[in-house]
Amino acid sequence: MPKMKTNPSAKKRFTLTGTGKIKRKHAFKSHILTKKSTKRKRNLGYFGEVNKADEKNTKLLLAMK
C-alpha cells in the first residue's frame, strides 16, 4: 500500500499540540478590521482547537492514523 500524502493546505493551517490535539487559527482576522471591536480582534488572534467532530477528517488530511 502506498504512503499517505499530507494535504499541503492542511499542513499550513494546522499544528499538533504535545497532547495530540490540533491547533487552528481563527477566521475573519485578515481584512476589514475597522468595524470589528478591539476585543473581537484580540480574541481572533489566539489559537483555537479543532472541533471533536472535525478531528478525524483533519487527521486524515495530515496523514495521521
N, CA, C and O atoms as a printed pandas DataFrame, in Angstrom:
     atom_number atom_name residue_name chain_id  residue_number  x_coord  y_coord  z_coord
0              1         N          MET        A               1    0.840   -1.183    0.000
1              2        CA          MET        A               1    0.000    0.000    0.000
2              3         C          MET        A               1    0.891    1.255    0.000
3              4         O          MET        A               1    1.860    1.328    0.755
4              5         N          PRO        A               2    0.557    2.250   -0.856
5              6        CA          PRO        A               2    1.402    3.447   -0.900
6              7         C          PRO        A               2    1.255    4.315    0.342
7              8         O          PRO        A               2    0.290    4.199    1.098
8              9         N          LYS        A               3    2.236    5.184    0.528
9             10        CA          LYS        A               3    2.201    6.086    1.680
10            11         C          LYS        A               3    1.073    7.106    1.513
11            12         O          LYS        A               3    0.714    7.485    0.398
12            13         N          MET        A               4    0.527    7.540    2.650
13            14        CA          MET        A               4   -0.477    8.608    2.629
14            15         C          MET        A               4    0.241    9.936    2.415
15            16         O          MET        A               4    1.265   10.195    3.048
16            17         N          LYS        A               5   -0.283   10.770    1.536
17            18        CA          LYS        A               5    0.317   12.090    1.320
18            19         C          LYS        A               5   -0.385   13.121    2.196
19            20         O          LYS        A               5   -1.606   13.097    2.345
20            21         N          THR        A               6    0.397   14.019    2.768
21            22        CA          THR        A               6   -0.144   15.110    3.567
22            23         C          THR        A               6   -0.724   16.159    2.632
23            24         O          THR        A               6   -0.099   16.512    1.632
24            25         N          ASN        A               7   -1.909   16.659    2.945
25            26        CA          ASN        A               7   -2.521   17.724    2.163
26            27         C          ASN        A               7   -1.744   19.024    2.427
27            28         O          ASN        A               7   -1.645   19.452    3.577
28            29         N          PRO        A               8   -1.192   19.655    1.385
29            30        CA          PRO        A               8   -0.344   20.835    1.594
30            31         C          PRO        A               8   -1.069   22.002    2.276
31            32         O          PRO        A               8   -0.472   22.708    3.088
32            33         N          SER        A               9   -2.338   22.205    1.954
33            34        CA          SER        A               9   -3.071   23.316    2.573
34            35         C          SER        A               9   -3.320   23.048    4.051
35            36         O          SER        A               9   -3.278   23.973    4.862
36            37         N          ALA        A              10   -3.580   21.790    4.411
37            38        CA          ALA        A              10   -3.789   21.431    5.817
38            39         C          ALA        A              10   -2.491   21.556    6.602
39            40         O          ALA        A              10   -2.496   21.932    7.775
40            41         N          LYS        A              11   -1.387   21.240    5.949
41            42        CA          LYS        A              11   -0.068   21.332    6.580
42            43         C          LYS        A              11    0.227   22.774    7.018
43            44         O          LYS        A              11    0.857   23.001    8.051
44            45         N          LYS        A              12   -0.240   23.746    6.215
45            46        CA          LYS        A              12   -0.016   25.158    6.523
46            47         C          LYS        A              12   -0.965   25.678    7.592
47            48         O          LYS        A              12   -0.631   26.626    8.303
48            49         N          ARG        A              13   -2.141   25.076    7.719
49            50        CA          ARG        A              13   -3.188   25.632    8.578
50            51         C          ARG        A              13   -3.252   25.044    9.980
51            52         O          ARG        A              13   -3.732   25.703   10.902
52            53         N          PHE        A              14   -2.781   23.825   10.154
53            54        CA          PHE        A              14   -2.945   23.136   11.436
54            55         C          PHE        A              14   -1.592   22.745   12.018
55            56         O          PHE        A              14   -0.647   22.441   11.290
56            57         N          THR        A              15   -1.521   22.760   13.369
57            58        CA          THR        A              15   -0.339   22.251   14.064
58            59         C          THR        A              15   -0.792   21.351   15.200
59            60         O          THR        A              15   -1.890   21.508   15.733
60            61         N          LEU        A              16    0.053   20.420   15.559
61            62        CA          LEU        A              16   -0.272   19.485   16.629
62            63         C          LEU        A              16    0.269   19.992   17.959
63            64         O          LEU        A              16    1.347   20.583   18.015
64            65         N          THR        A              17   -0.489   19.758   19.029
65            66        CA          THR        A              17   -0.005   20.057   20.369
66            67         C          THR        A              17    0.693   18.816   20.914
67            68         O          THR        A              17    0.654   17.753   20.295
68            69         N          GLY        A              18    1.319   18.954   22.052
69            70        CA          GLY        A              18    2.010   17.827   22.662
70            71         C          GLY        A              18    1.076   16.704   23.087
71            72         O          GLY        A              18    1.474   15.541   23.135
72            73         N          THR        A              19   -0.176   17.059   23.397
73            74        CA          THR        A              19   -1.150   16.053   23.836
74            75         C          THR        A              19   -1.915   15.434   22.678
75            76         O          THR        A              19   -2.785   14.592   22.900
76            77         N          GLY        A              20   -1.607   15.837   21.427
77            78        CA          GLY        A              20   -2.246   15.233   20.267
78            79         C          GLY        A              20   -3.457   15.990   19.755
79            80         O          GLY        A              20   -4.110   15.543   18.812
80            81         N          LYS        A              21   -3.772   17.139   20.364
81            82        CA          LYS        A              21   -4.873   17.952   19.857
82            83         C          LYS        A              21   -4.377   18.759   18.666
83            84         O          LYS        A              21   -3.172   18.919   18.476
84            85         N          ILE        A              22   -5.311   19.267   17.866
85            86        CA          ILE        A              22   -4.944   20.014   16.672
86            87         C          ILE        A              22   -5.291   21.482   16.869
87            88         O          ILE        A              22   -6.438   21.832   17.145
88            89         N          LYS        A              23   -4.272   22.342   16.721
89            90        CA          LYS        A              23   -4.472   23.782   16.864
90            91         C          LYS        A              23   -4.814   24.384   15.509
91            92         O          LYS        A              23   -4.353   23.912   14.469
92            93         N          ARG        A              24   -5.638   25.445   15.536
93            94        CA          ARG        A              24   -6.004   26.142   14.310
94            95         C          ARG        A              24   -6.087   27.630   14.598
95            96         O          ARG        A              24   -6.200   28.043   15.752
96            97         N          LYS        A              25   -6.029   28.433   13.544
97            98        CA          LYS        A              25   -6.200   29.870   13.691
98            99         C          LYS        A              25   -7.661   30.220   13.421
99           100         O          LYS        A              25   -8.376   29.471   12.755
100          101         N          HIS        A              26   -8.094   31.364   13.943
101          102        CA          HIS        A              26   -9.459   31.821   13.714
102          103         C          HIS        A              26   -9.569   32.507   12.354
103          104         O          HIS        A              26   -8.592   33.050   11.839
104          105         N          ALA        A              27  -10.758   32.475   11.789
105          106        CA          ALA        A              27  -11.036   33.178   10.537
106          107         C          ALA        A              27  -11.439   34.615   10.847
107          108         O          ALA        A              27  -11.576   34.989   12.012
108          109         N          PHE        A              28  -11.627   35.418    9.802
109          110        CA          PHE        A              28  -12.118   36.808    9.892
110          111         C          PHE        A              28  -11.124   37.751   10.563
111          112         O          PHE        A              28  -11.543   38.706   11.216
112          113         N          LYS        A              29   -9.824   37.514   10.423
113          114        CA          LYS        A              29   -8.824   38.381   11.041
114          115         C          LYS        A              29   -7.921   39.023    9.985
115          116         O          LYS        A              29   -6.922   39.653   10.333
116          117         N          SER        A              30   -8.261   38.871    8.695
117          118        CA          SER        A              30   -7.327   39.314    7.664
118          119         C          SER        A              30   -7.585   40.717    7.134
119          120         O          SER        A              30   -6.630   41.448    6.872
120          121         N          HIS        A              31   -8.834   41.116    6.967
121          122        CA          HIS        A              31   -9.108   42.449    6.434
122          123         C          HIS        A              31  -10.461   42.940    6.938
123          124         O          HIS        A              31  -11.186   42.207    7.611
124          125         N          ILE        A              32  -10.793   44.185    6.605
125          126        CA          ILE        A              32  -11.998   44.880    7.097
126          127         C          ILE        A              32  -12.022   44.830    8.629
127          128         O          ILE        A              32  -12.990   44.372    9.237
128          129         N          LEU        A              33  -10.941   45.310    9.229
129          130        CA          LEU        A              33  -10.802   45.244   10.676
130          131         C          LEU        A              33  -11.307   46.501   11.379
131          132         O          LEU        A              33  -11.396   46.529   12.607
132          133         N          THR        A              34  -11.639   47.542   10.614
133          134        CA          THR        A              34  -12.028   48.813   11.239
134          135         C          THR        A              34  -13.369   48.710   11.948
135          136         O          THR        A              34  -13.576   49.357   12.975
136          137         N          LYS        A              35  -14.272   47.914   11.420
137          138        CA          LYS        A              35  -15.597   47.815   12.035
138          139         C          LYS        A              35  -15.661   46.788   13.173
139          140         O          LYS        A              35  -16.658   46.715   13.891
140          141         N          LYS        A              36  -14.601   46.001   13.333
141          142        CA          LYS        A              36  -14.572   44.995   14.399
142          143         C          LYS        A              36  -13.999   45.613   15.669
143          144         O          LYS        A              36  -13.073   46.422   15.618
144          145         N          SER        A              37  -14.558   45.225   16.795
145          146        CA          SER        A              37  -14.109   45.784   18.071
146          147         C          SER        A              37  -12.718   45.252   18.422
147          148         O          SER        A              37  -12.289   44.206   17.935
148          149         N          THR        A              38  -12.035   45.998   19.273
149          150        CA          THR        A              38  -10.684   45.604   19.706
150          151         C          THR        A              38  -10.715   44.258   20.403
151          152         O          THR        A              38   -9.832   43.426   20.198
152          153         N          LYS        A              39  -11.735   44.042   21.229
153          154        CA          LYS        A              39  -11.863   42.774   21.957
154          155         C          LYS        A              39  -12.033   41.610   20.986
155          156         O          LYS        A              39  -11.429   40.550   21.156
156          157         N          ARG        A              40  -12.862   41.822   19.968
157          158        CA          ARG        A              40  -13.111   40.768   18.988
158          159         C          ARG        A              40  -11.834   40.433   18.214
159          160         O          ARG        A              40  -11.515   39.263   18.005
160          161         N          LYS        A              41  -11.111   41.469   17.792
161          162        CA          LYS        A              41   -9.865   41.247   17.055
162          163         C          LYS        A              41   -8.820   40.561   17.919
163          164         O          LYS        A              41   -8.090   39.692   17.442
164          165         N          ARG        A              42   -8.746   40.944   19.179
165          166        CA          ARG        A              42   -7.783   40.328   20.099
166          167         C          ARG        A              42   -8.095   38.843   20.274
167          168         O          ARG        A              42   -7.191   38.008   20.237
168          169         N          ASN        A              43   -9.357   38.516   20.463
169          170        CA          ASN        A              43   -9.736   37.118   20.668
170          171         C          ASN        A              43   -9.570   36.279   19.405
171          172         O          ASN        A              43   -9.342   35.073   19.493
172          173         N          LEU        A              44   -9.681   36.898   18.236
173          174        CA          LEU        A              44   -9.447   36.173   16.987
174          175         C          LEU        A              44   -7.958   35.872   16.790
175          176         O          LEU        A              44   -7.604   34.987   16.011
176          177         N          GLY        A              45   -7.108   36.586   17.476
177          178        CA          GLY        A              45   -5.674   36.381   17.352
178          179         C          GLY        A              45   -5.184   35.121   18.030
179          180         O          GLY        A              45   -4.155   34.567   17.643
180          181         N          TYR        A              46   -5.910   34.658   19.040
181          182        CA          TYR        A              46   -5.490   33.458   19.767
182          183         C          TYR        A              46   -5.792   32.203   18.960
183          184         O          TYR        A              46   -6.682   32.194   18.109
184          185         N          PHE        A              47   -5.044   31.154   19.238
185          186        CA          PHE        A              47   -5.297   29.869   18.587
186          187         C          PHE        A              47   -6.500   29.187   19.220
187          188         O          PHE        A              47   -6.796   29.396   20.396
188          189         N          GLY        A              48   -7.187   28.373   18.433
189          190        CA          GLY        A              48   -8.291   27.562   18.930
190          191         C          GLY        A              48   -7.971   26.107   18.686
191          192         O          GLY        A              48   -6.919   25.777   18.137
192          193         N          GLU        A              49   -8.869   25.241   19.090
193          194        CA          GLU        A              49   -8.701   23.810   18.837
194          195         C          GLU        A              49   -9.733   23.367   17.818
195          196         O          GLU        A              49  -10.840   23.904   17.761
196          197         N          VAL        A              50   -9.360   22.387   17.016
197          198        CA          VAL        A              50  -10.292   21.819   16.045
198          199         C          VAL        A              50  -11.390   21.087   16.808
199          200         O          VAL        A              50  -11.125   20.387   17.785
200          201         N          ASN        A              51  -12.619   21.259   16.348
201          202        CA          ASN        A              51  -13.762   20.624   16.980
202          203         C          ASN        A              51  -13.630   19.102   16.922
203          204         O          ASN        A              51  -13.061   18.549   15.980
204          205         N          LYS        A              52  -14.163   18.442   17.940
205          206        CA          LYS        A              52  -14.106   16.972   18.037
206          207         C          LYS        A              52  -14.690   16.302   16.787
207          208         O          LYS        A              52  -14.184   15.276   16.332
208          209         N          ALA        A              53  -15.756   16.891   16.238
209          210        CA          ALA        A              53  -16.421   16.319   15.058
210          211         C          ALA        A              53  -15.532   16.384   13.814
211          212         O          ALA        A              53  -15.639   15.532   12.933
212          213         N          ASP        A              54  -14.658   17.385   13.738
213          214        CA          ASP        A              54  -13.799   17.565   12.563
214          215         C          ASP        A              54  -12.409   16.963   12.738
215          216         O          ASP        A              54  -11.605   16.962   11.806
216          217         N          GLU        A              55  -12.133   16.456   13.927
217          218        CA          GLU        A              55  -10.788   15.975   14.232
218          219         C          GLU        A              55  -10.364   14.809   13.347
219          220         O          GLU        A              55   -9.220   14.761   12.897
220          221         N          LYS        A              56  -11.266   13.872   13.094
221          222        CA          LYS        A              56  -10.943   12.686   12.300
222          223         C          LYS        A              56  -10.565   13.080   10.870
223          224         O          LYS        A              56   -9.576   12.585   10.330
224          225         N          ASN        A              57  -11.352   13.971   10.260
225          226        CA          ASN        A              57  -11.062   14.403    8.887
226          227         C          ASN        A              57   -9.763   15.190    8.817
227          228         O          ASN        A              57   -9.002   15.046    7.860
228          229         N          THR        A              58   -9.505   16.012    9.813
229          230        CA          THR        A              58   -8.281   16.811    9.839
230          231         C          THR        A              58   -7.068   15.905    9.964
231          232         O          THR        A              58   -6.052   16.147    9.312
232          233         N          LYS        A              59   -7.147   14.879   10.777
233          234        CA          LYS        A              59   -6.034   13.947   10.939
234          235         C          LYS        A              59   -5.782   13.165    9.638
235          236         O          LYS        A              59   -4.638   12.832    9.329
236          237         N          LEU        A              60   -6.842   12.875    8.884
237          238        CA          LEU        A              60   -6.675   12.216    7.590
238          239         C          LEU        A              60   -5.932   13.140    6.625
239          240         O          LEU        A              60   -5.059   12.692    5.881
240          241         N          LEU        A              61   -6.279   14.435    6.637
241          242        CA          LEU        A              61   -5.601   15.406    5.773
242          243         C          LEU        A              61   -4.133   15.534    6.129
243          244         O          LEU        A              61   -3.291   15.751    5.258
244          245         N          LEU        A              62   -3.822   15.398    7.431
245          246        CA          LEU        A              62   -2.438   15.499    7.886
246          247         C          LEU        A              62   -1.707   14.154    7.796
247          248         O          LEU        A              62   -0.565   14.033    8.241
248          249         N          ALA        A              63   -2.364   13.157    7.225
249          250        CA          ALA        A              63   -1.791   11.810    7.009
250          251         C          ALA        A              63   -1.397   11.164    8.325
251          252         O          ALA        A              63   -0.348   10.528    8.424
252          253         N          MET        A              64   -2.249   11.331    9.346
253          254        CA          MET        A              64   -2.038   10.670   10.631
254          255         C          MET        A              64   -3.051    9.543   10.755
255          256         O          MET        A              64   -4.082    9.558   10.082
256          257         N          LYS        A              65   -2.768    8.571   11.606
257          258        CA          LYS        A              65   -3.737    7.492   11.830
258          259         C          LYS        A              65   -4.732    7.888   12.876
259          260         O          LYS        A              65   -5.629    7.110   13.203
